Amino acid sequence: MPIRTRRRYDPIVDTNVDLRDRVQQVSLEWPSYGYRRITHELLRRGVDVGLKTVLRLMREDNLLCLRKQRFRIATTDSDHGLPTYKNLDSSCTTQTGAASTPVPSISRHLLTTASPSA
């Protein structure tokens, strides 16, 4: 039977303190820069560093810039002051009782040409 031993591991010491400070300086100078631009800026300043190292340091320090969400127009908002127009294509509606429901042309085609399967 193997003997189990316990070993305490030494705490991991951060050896990238100087590099971390430089990444923080660049990210404060250029807040809209991501990890790629910061890496290239550090390379321009003479610091030999890789993309993954800068990305890891920026993740640990929560320095990654957040992208702004693109503005999207809500096309389903019918509560507006603009004029509305009726659908002039009379073939796109089917009459069911008192209400008319618009049906796309492909569905209308499938409904009229559908044959019962045996």
Contacts in CASP RR format, 6 or more apart in sequence:
PFRMAT RR
TARGET T0000
AUTHOR 0000-0000-0000
METHOD contacts of the structure
MODEL  1
MPIRTRRRYDPIVDTNVDLRDRVQQVSLEWPSYGYRRITHELLRRGVDVG
LKTVLRLMREDNLLCLRKQRFRIATTDSDHGLPTYKNLDSSCTTQTGAAS
TPVPSISRHLLTTASPSA
14 20 0 8 1.000
16 53 0 8 1.000
16 57 0 8 1.000
19 47 0 8 1.000
19 49 0 8 1.000
19 53 0 8 1.000
19 57 0 8 1.000
20 57 0 8 1.000
20 61 0 8 1.000
22 42 0 8 1.000
22 45 0 8 1.000
22 47 0 8 1.000
23 38 0 8 1.000
23 42 0 8 1.000
23 54 0 8 1.000
23 57 0 8 1.000
23 58 0 8 1.000
23 61 0 8 1.000
23 63 0 8 1.000
24 61 0 8 1.000
24 63 0 8 1.000
26 33 0 8 1.000
26 38 0 8 1.000
26 41 0 8 1.000
26 42 0 8 1.000
26 45 0 8 1.000
27 33 0 8 1.000
27 34 0 8 1.000
27 38 0 8 1.000
27 58 0 8 1.000
27 63 0 8 1.000
30 37 0 8 1.000
30 38 0 8 1.000
30 41 0 8 1.000
31 65 0 8 1.000
32 65 0 8 1.000
33 41 0 8 1.000
33 65 0 8 1.000
34 58 0 8 1.000
34 64 0 8 1.000
34 65 0 8 1.000
35 51 0 8 1.000
35 54 0 8 1.000
35 55 0 8 1.000
35 58 0 8 1.000
35 64 0 8 1.000
36 51 0 8 1.000
38 54 0 8 1.000
38 58 0 8 1.000
39 49 0 8 1.000
39 50 0 8 1.000
39 51 0 8 1.000
39 54 0 8 1.000
42 49 0 8 1.000
42 54 0 8 1.000
43 49 0 8 1.000
57 63 0 8 1.000
58 64 0 8 1.000
78 84 0 8 1.000
87 93 0 8 1.000
87 102 0 8 1.000
91 105 0 8 1.000
91 108 0 8 1.000
92 102 0 8 1.000
92 103 0 8 1.000
92 104 0 8 1.000
92 105 0 8 1.000
92 108 0 8 1.000
93 100 0 8 1.000
93 101 0 8 1.000
93 102 0 8 1.000
93 103 0 8 1.000
94 100 0 8 1.000
94 101 0 8 1.000
94 103 0 8 1.000
94 108 0 8 1.000
103 111 0 8 1.000
END
